[in-house]
Amino acid sequence: MPRPRSLTPARIAEAALAVIDAEGLAALTMKAVAARLGMGTMSLYRYVADRAELEELVVERVLADVDTATPDGPWRERVAVLAGRVRAAVALHPNALPLTAAHRDGSPALARWSESVLEVLTGAGFAGEDRVVALRALVAYLVGAIELEHRGPLEGRSTRRMAELTGFPLLAATARDALALPPGAEFGRGLAALLDGLDGLAGSPPR
């Protein structure tokens, strides 16, 4: 039987993302997505093989609108803008965050973003192993910072509990400081510190 033209990967991704947004990542099942689409579970298997493929579709949906055009300005500002665009896109669907990290290597959207970042880094003088280090450090910071912002121990109630700890004065003090630090400022300052470190690699002699 031919597949209905209206059931596109985009529609399936929208349904899967609606499940995640409303009920959390644990609720993502073939059955739940099929119900959102008004079809039987087995019918959905004609379009996607399994949950892993659903997850990949969700990642592409979350990141599909990320602008990968390289902005103008000094290289550090350009990288910061590109990183901020990913952060903003993921913030719209925080329940899907673990999928973005898990499927980043196979995501065409993230590949386009990485290519834009590499274009900026290359123009700034990064090459060879230095460019590898720079890109991977940026991706690691981006994934980790977004994870902490939305799901980690320095967010929300967990931070408040840490601020009241006894026997760990530095940890408690840091948590209290974290409560007063806006997430955007924390992200930006952390990224700036990373870029400070990478700045020394730009244009360095090959090793």
C-alpha positions as CSV (number, residue, x, y, z in Angstrom):
1,M,0.0,0.0,0.0
2,P,1.5,3.4,-0.9
3,R,2.3,5.7,1.9
4,P,0.0,8.8,2.4
5,R,1.8,11.8,1.0
6,S,0.7,13.9,4.0
7,L,2.7,11.8,6.5
8,T,6.1,13.3,6.0
9,P,9.2,13.1,8.3
10,A,8.5,16.7,9.3
11,R,5.0,15.7,10.5
12,I,6.3,12.7,12.4
13,A,9.0,14.9,14.0
14,E,6.4,17.4,15.1
15,A,4.3,14.7,16.7
16,A,7.3,13.2,18.5
17,L,8.4,16.6,19.7
18,A,4.9,17.4,20.9
19,V,5.0,14.2,23.0
20,I,8.4,15.2,24.5
21,D,7.3,18.8,25.2
22,A,4.1,17.7,26.9
23,E,5.1,14.6,28.8
24,G,8.9,14.4,28.9
25,L,11.5,12.3,27.1
26,A,10.5,9.1,28.8
27,A,7.1,9.3,27.2
28,L,8.5,9.1,23.7
29,T,7.3,5.8,22.3
30,M,6.1,4.6,18.9
31,K,2.7,4.1,20.4
32,A,2.5,7.7,21.8
33,V,3.7,9.2,18.5
34,A,1.2,7.1,16.5
35,A,-1.6,8.3,18.8
36,R,-0.6,11.9,18.1
37,L,-0.8,11.2,14.4
38,G,-4.2,9.4,14.7
39,M,-2.9,6.1,13.4
40,G,-2.0,2.6,14.7
41,T,1.4,1.9,16.1
42,M,2.2,-0.7,13.5
43,S,1.3,1.7,10.8
44,L,4.0,4.1,12.0
45,Y,6.6,1.4,11.6
46,R,6.1,1.8,7.8
47,Y,7.6,5.3,8.1
48,V,10.2,5.0,10.9
49,A,12.2,1.9,11.9
50,D,12.3,2.5,15.7
51,R,12.6,5.0,18.5
52,A,16.2,5.8,17.5
53,E,15.0,7.1,14.1
54,L,12.3,9.1,15.9
55,E,15.0,10.7,18.1
56,E,17.0,11.6,15.0
57,L,14.0,13.3,13.4
58,V,13.3,15.2,16.7
59,V,16.9,16.5,16.8
60,E,16.6,17.8,13.2
61,R,13.3,19.4,14.0
62,V,14.7,21.2,17.1
63,L,17.7,22.5,15.1
64,A,16.2,23.0,11.7
65,D,15.7,26.7,12.2
66,V,19.2,27.5,13.5
67,D,20.7,30.2,11.3
68,T,24.1,28.9,10.2
69,A,25.0,32.0,8.2
70,T,28.3,33.3,9.5
71,P,27.8,36.8,11.1
72,D,30.2,39.7,10.7
73,G,32.7,40.9,13.2
74,P,35.8,39.6,15.0
75,W,36.1,35.8,15.0
76,R,35.3,35.5,18.7
77,E,32.1,37.5,18.4
78,R,31.1,35.4,15.4
79,V,31.6,32.1,17.2
80,A,29.7,33.5,20.2
81,V,26.7,34.4,18.0
82,L,26.7,30.9,16.3
83,A,26.8,29.2,19.7
84,G,24.0,31.4,21.0
85,R,21.8,30.4,18.2
86,V,22.0,26.7,19.1
87,R,21.4,27.6,22.8
88,A,18.3,29.5,21.9
89,A,16.9,26.7,19.7
90,V,17.4,24.0,22.3
91,A,15.9,26.3,25.0
92,L,12.5,26.1,23.2
93,H,12.4,22.3,23.8
94,P,14.5,21.5,26.9
95,N,13.0,18.1,27.3
96,A,14.7,17.1,24.0
97,L,18.1,18.2,25.2
98,P,19.5,14.7,25.8
99,L,18.7,13.7,22.3
100,T,20.6,16.7,20.9
101,A,23.7,15.5,22.7
102,A,23.2,11.8,21.8
103,H,22.6,12.4,18.1
104,R,24.9,15.3,17.4
105,D,27.3,13.3,15.3
106,G,24.7,12.2,12.9
107,S,22.7,15.4,12.6
108,P,22.8,17.3,9.3
109,A,21.7,20.5,11.0
110,L,24.6,20.3,13.5
111,A,27.0,19.4,10.6
112,R,25.9,22.7,8.9
113,W,26.5,24.6,12.1
114,S,29.9,23.0,12.6
115,E,30.9,23.9,9.1
116,S,30.1,27.5,9.7
117,V,32.1,27.5,13.0
118,L,35.0,25.9,11.2
119,E,34.8,28.6,8.5
120,V,35.2,31.2,11.2
121,L,38.0,29.4,12.9
122,T,39.9,28.8,9.7
123,G,39.6,32.5,8.8
124,A,41.0,33.3,12.2
125,G,44.1,31.2,11.6
126,F,43.2,27.8,13.2
127,A,44.4,24.8,11.3
128,G,45.3,21.2,11.8
129,E,45.2,19.9,15.4
130,D,44.5,23.3,16.7
131,R,41.3,23.5,14.7
132,V,40.3,20.1,16.0
133,V,40.9,21.2,19.6
134,A,39.0,24.5,19.1
135,L,35.9,22.9,17.5
136,R,35.7,20.1,20.0
137,A,36.2,22.4,23.0
138,L,33.4,24.6,21.7
139,V,31.0,21.8,21.1
140,A,31.8,20.3,24.6
141,Y,31.2,23.6,26.2
142,L,28.0,24.2,24.3
143,V,26.5,20.8,25.1
144,G,27.6,20.9,28.7
145,A,26.5,24.5,29.4
146,I,23.1,23.9,28.0
147,E,22.8,20.7,29.9
148,L,23.6,22.4,33.2
149,E,21.3,25.3,32.4
150,H,18.2,23.2,31.9
151,R,18.9,19.9,33.7
152,G,22.0,20.1,35.8
153,P,22.6,20.5,39.5
154,L,23.2,24.3,39.3
155,E,19.7,24.9,38.2
156,G,16.4,25.5,40.1
157,R,15.7,23.6,43.3
158,S,18.9,21.7,43.1
159,T,20.9,25.0,43.4
160,R,18.8,26.1,46.3
161,R,19.4,22.8,48.1
162,M,23.2,23.1,47.5
163,A,23.1,26.7,48.8
164,E,21.9,25.4,52.2
165,L,24.5,22.6,52.5
166,T,26.5,22.4,55.7
167,G,30.0,21.1,55.8
168,F,30.7,22.2,52.2
169,P,31.1,26.0,52.6
170,L,32.7,26.7,49.2
171,L,30.1,24.6,47.4
172,A,27.2,26.3,49.2
173,A,28.7,29.8,48.6
174,T,29.1,29.0,44.9
175,A,25.5,27.8,44.7
176,R,24.3,31.0,46.3
177,D,26.3,33.0,43.7
178,A,24.8,30.8,41.0
179,L,21.3,31.8,42.1
180,A,22.1,35.4,41.5
181,L,23.7,34.9,38.1
182,P,21.3,35.0,35.1
183,P,21.7,32.0,32.8
184,G,22.6,34.1,29.8
185,A,25.3,35.9,31.7
186,E,26.7,32.6,32.9
187,F,26.7,31.1,29.4
188,G,28.3,34.2,27.9
189,R,31.0,34.5,30.5
190,G,31.9,30.8,30.3
191,L,32.1,31.0,26.6
192,A,34.3,34.1,26.7
193,A,36.7,32.4,29.1
194,L,36.9,29.4,26.7
195,L,37.5,31.8,23.7
196,D,40.3,33.5,25.8
197,G,42.0,30.2,26.0
198,L,41.5,29.3,22.3
199,D,42.8,32.7,21.2
200,G,46.3,31.6,21.8
201,L,45.9,28.8,19.3
202,A,44.9,31.0,16.4
203,G,47.7,31.3,13.9
204,S,50.1,29.3,16.1
205,P,52.8,27.3,14.3
206,P,51.8,23.7,13.3
207,R,52.8,21.1,15.9
